[in-house]
């Protein structure tokens, strides 16, 4: 097990407030600023120069989708209703900077940015707000940082992303959680997904990311370079029940298979010799894949404690781990 000061964070404890479909946070179109290529202020200036209007809060932006749908109407090309299928530039709409996750921008849900130059060249990533949480949790990002009294982010020399494809989280880790000259080790067992991840990482300018094609569960914790990992993100396969694309509840048998794999992945992460912080993250709303997994694994590794990371986040999970 890790040293007695090691910490563990599971972003299931953040509850549903991270989701763009949460009742407390109406669904928006989110984009993450790629800090490997550009600063937040520069992106904001460029958006305003293009005619985007900056609003003070995401709640104000959330009032705009109905207007966007009325303006754009049903998509003629079979796309989602309310999306601008003509240019994809989103001109004339509005946005707000996320006050909790400082590199995330929210747009009205009818805003189509797929063909926008900032997205095409990798300065902006169309990434849901909830999927931006793990890297910030690993880095200790934000107000009330649990490990740094000066409020600065924790930075690690070697970070391991256990189930990495398509690589957006690995690139995010490189931007917010890695020291200058450090690296992110991105592990993916599927050859096709690994190839796509390499292409994506090149587009994002994530030169700090070293890709390993292989099964994380078979990765030797004592071998180079992963033996030096002091921080690990475990974002394993899950039921995806927390995403809008998967509204149907998975069967009991599938949940058991998934939770069994998730326990193995998390346990393996905690076995690395120099790991100090592990973040466990899923896109599931089921306790069996979240709090239950964390509780079982922590019993096997008493040298780790559960950290209340991102304490400023307004909603937590369920049960004793909330």
FIDREN-537992 format. One line per 3 residues: their letters; for each residue x, y, z of C-alpha. Coordinates in steps of 0.001 Angstrom, whole numbers, plus 500000, padded with zeros to 6 digits. Each point is the difference from the previous one (the first is absolute). Last residue first. Example, Ala and Ser with C-alpha at 12.3 -4.5 7.8 and 13.67 -1.06 7.14 Angstrom:
// residues 2
sa) 513670,498940,507140 | 498630,496560,500660 .
END
This chain:
// residues 322
xxx) 479722,511599,500537 | 501940,496847,500856 | 497615,498879,502759 .
xxx) 497028,499876,497670 | 499349,502044,496898 | 501958,502382,497808 .
xxx) 500751,503694,500342 | 498563,503264,498685 | 501257,503594,500204 .
xxx) 503683,499512,499037 | 502079,502294,502267 | 501603,496974,501645 .
xxx) 501812,499122,496757 | 501495,496896,501628 | 498523,498513,503131 .
xxx) 502844,497497,500323 | 499411,496313,500713 | 502963,498494,501833 .
xxx) 502650,497633,498755 | 502248,497795,502131 | 497017,497796,500812 .
xxx) 500094,498509,496483 | 497632,496995,499860 | 497208,501802,501864 .
xxx) 500479,502932,497622 | 499175,497705,497085 | 496586,499010,501320 .
xxx) 498963,503568,500894 | 501130,501418,496659 | 498103,497395,498000 .
xxx) 496838,500518,502066 | 500237,503788,499642 | 500233,499829,496220 .
xxx) 499005,497099,497784 | 497501,498442,502424 | 498784,503508,500909 .
xxx) 498627,500400,496511 | 500115,503459,498384 | 502666,498967,497516 .
xxx) 502401,502123,497974 | 502888,498765,502151 | 502979,501434,501875 .
xxx) 502538,498727,502515 | 502732,502478,500915 | 503203,498684,501512 .
xxx) 502558,501969,501995 | 503361,499106,501507 | 501160,497203,497704 .
xxx) 503617,499018,500534 | 499776,496201,500097 | 497027,499424,497692 .
xxx) 497520,497710,501776 | 497266,502629,500285 | 499535,499977,496238 .
xxx) 499572,496224,499972 | 497250,500234,502599 | 498185,502586,497898 .
xxx) 500159,497853,496880 | 498950,496821,501814 | 497088,501761,501704 .
xxx) 498879,501435,496656 | 500090,496563,498376 | 497746,498554,502701 .
xxx) 497752,503057,499847 | 499522,499500,496271 | 499145,496319,500248 .
xxx) 497580,500641,502883 | 498308,502845,498134 | 499622,497778,496943 .
xxx) 498298,497274,502056 | 497642,502477,501641 | 498789,501369,496697 .
xxx) 500940,503482,498809 | 497542,502892,500439 | 498925,501639,496762 .
xxx) 500797,503704,499502 | 503338,499366,498234 | 500571,502899,497574 .
xxx) 499284,502636,502634 | 502929,498812,502050 | 499837,498905,503641 .
xxx) 499219,496384,499135 | 503340,499658,498250 | 499964,496352,501169 .
xxx) 503719,500112,500779 | 503403,499496,498421 | 502687,501423,502240 .
xxx) 501091,503565,500858 | 502897,499310,502371 | 502244,503060,500244 .
xxx) 503360,499399,501663 | 502394,502272,501887 | 503526,499241,501247 .
xxx) 501006,498001,496947 | 503674,499035,500253 | 499342,496290,499426 .
xxx) 498310,500961,496733 | 503313,500668,498248 | 501350,497403,500508 .
xxx) 498793,496754,501563 | 498924,499481,503628 | 496264,500536,499446 .
xxx) 500016,497408,497178 | 497088,500731,497661 | 497788,496932,499611 .
xxx) 496907,501674,501481 | 500735,503035,497837 | 499730,497883,496871 .
xxx) 502344,501189,497263 | 500898,502722,497544 | 502100,502497,501931 .
xxx) 499782,503667,498994 | 502412,502574,501421 | 498313,503379,500517 .
xxx) 502160,503114,500462 | 499699,500811,496273 | 496334,500837,500476 .
xxx) 499676,502468,497120 | 496287,499362,499696 | 500243,498784,496414 .
xxx) 502850,497672,500971 | 497895,498645,502877 | 497091,499274,497648 .
xxx) 502182,498101,497548 | 501528,497909,502790 | 496530,499358,501405 .
xxx) 498722,498776,496642 | 502850,497494,499819 | 499321,498835,503563 .
xxx) 496299,499602,499230 | 500854,497694,497122 | 502527,498006,502015 .
xxx) 497723,499465,503016 | 501949,499696,503279 | 500300,503681,500918 .
xxx) 502482,501507,502476 | 500935,503692,500048 | 503163,500839,501940 .
xxx) 500005,503723,500775 | 503408,501635,500206 | 502117,502514,501852 .
xxx) 502324,502699,498651 | 497977,502758,501624 | 497860,498341,502642 .
xxx) 496857,498145,499008 | 496467,500494,501349 | 498332,502805,498030 .
xxx) 500952,499801,496317 | 501377,496466,499793 | 496985,498781,501968 .
xxx) 497723,501633,497431 | 501870,498257,497195 | 499529,496672,501779 .
xxx) 496312,500832,500543 | 499494,500632,496284 | 501900,496847,499054 .
xxx) 497407,497971,498081 | 500983,497699,501657 | 501576,499998,503473 .
xxx) 499126,497137,502255 | 502780,500294,502615 | 501096,503612,499656 .
xxx) 503333,500063,501851 | 501596,503192,501303 | 503772,500473,500340 .
xxx) 501642,503170,501344 | 496953,501177,501921 | 498501,503422,500558 .
xxx) 497542,500868,502786 | 498168,503187,499134 | 500632,503220,501904 .
xxx) 497700,501101,502827 | 502904,500919,502297 | 498946,497454,502633 .
xxx) 500391,497135,497559 | 498565,496537,500628 | 496227,500371,500294 .
xxx) 499649,502917,497553 | 497164,502121,501343 | 499460,501926,496793 .
xxx) 501122,498327,496792 | 501996,497184,498570 | 501383,497206,502171 .
xxx) 501898,498735,496949 | 498287,496618,500127 | 496612,501614,500532 .
xxx) 500604,502431,497143 | 500918,497114,497703 | 496907,498045,501067 .
xxx) 497491,502870,499681 | 500269,500753,496284 | 497850,496978,499124 .
xxx) 497139,501539,501981 | 500063,503191,497951 | 499590,498203,496711 .
xxx) 502791,500403,497479 | 499953,501803,496669 | 503679,500857,500043 .
xxx) 501271,503511,499264 | 503505,500945,498841 | 500219,496792,498009 .
xxx) 500301,501410,496478 | 496529,498865,498905 | 498390,501064,503257 .
xxx) 501315,503562,499833 | 499209,500066,496266 | 496296,499254,500666 .
xxx) 498721,497014,498055 | 498635,498093,503007 | 498889,503157,501797 .
xxx) 496240,499560,499785 | 498163,502148,502553 | 496500,498752,500759 .
xxx) 501007,498996,503526 | 500827,503571,500893 | 503735,500318,500673 .
xxx) 502044,499162,503105 | 503748,500489,500297 | 502389,497822,502019 .
xxx) 503561,500968,500944 | 499098,501490,503389 | 498016,497081,501338 .
xxx) 497894,501465,502815 | 499223,503417,498462 | 499263,498466,496603 .
xxx) 500592,502750,497461 | 496851,501173,498265 | 498817,499956,496394 .
xxx) 497751,501776,497508 | 498761,499592,496414 | 500507,502206,496971 .
xxx) 502349,497713,498152 | 499775,496291,500853 | 502665,499130,497438 .
xxx) 498429,496745,498845 | 499338,501501,496593 | 496654,498649,498833 .
xxx) 498851,497328,502437 | 499238,502410,502848 | 498766,497588,502625 .
xxx) 496466,500387,501322 | 498855,496513,499091 | 502837,497566,499950 .
xxx) 501339,499037,496605 | 497942,498401,497229 | 501122,502421,497320 .
xxx) 497067,502416,500299 | 500481,500560,503711 | 496775,501157,501567 .
xxx) 499802,503724,500669 | 502967,502340,500148 | 498431,503079,501560 .
xxx) 497378,498199,502079 | 502587,497535,501242 | 502415,502777,500927 .
xxx) 497296,501896,501880 | 499204,496895,502021 | 503710,499526,500689 .
xxx) 500602,503518,501432 | 498985,499781,503665 | 502892,497616,500625 .
xxx) 502415,502840,499246 | 498690,501891,503001 | 500446,496938,502193 .
xxx) 503537,499561,498697 | 500846,503338,501554 | 501214,503513,499156 .
xxx) 499208,500106,496293 | 502511,500448,497187 | 498499,500895,496627 .
xxx) 501400,498191,496960 | 500548,502357,497085 | 503231,498632,498576 .
xxx) 502061,502509,501974 | 498311,498743,503166 | 501054,496441,499210 .
xxx) 503577,501078,499293 | 500213,501931,503276 | 498640,497043,501980 .
xxx) 502455,497632,498324 | 502902,502314,500797 | 498928,500318,503628 .
xxx) 499812,496206,500377 | 503561,499493,498804 | 501045,498055,496901 .
xxx) 501700,496855,498786 | 500614,497691,502953 | 497218,501831,501840 .
xxx) 497434,498338,497747 | 496895,501964,500965 | 497189,497576,500719 .
xxx) 496658,500221,498244 | 496514,499505,501369 | 496630,500036,498245 .
xxx) 497426,500541,502708 | 497467,497921,501888 | 498358,501759,502906 .
xxx) 502034,500024,503250 | 497943,499321,503116 | 497877,497472,498121 .
xxx) 503126,498211,498831 | 500357,499390,496284 | 503420,501611,499657 .
xxx) 501218,497494,502561 | 502343,501201,502685 | 497109,500575,502383 .
xxx) 499216,496296,499904 | 501983,498945,503049 | 503495,501230,500736 .
xxx) 500722,496826,501938 | 500091,498100,496711 | 503171,502006,499458 .
xxx) 501984,497494,502017 | 502959,501366,501896 | 502829,498165,501689 .
xxx) 502801,501307,502135 | 503359,498682,501101 | 501309,501203,503357 .
xxx) 500240,496502,501454 | 502269,498952,497186 | 498581,497892,497193 .
x) 498997,496414,500281 .
END
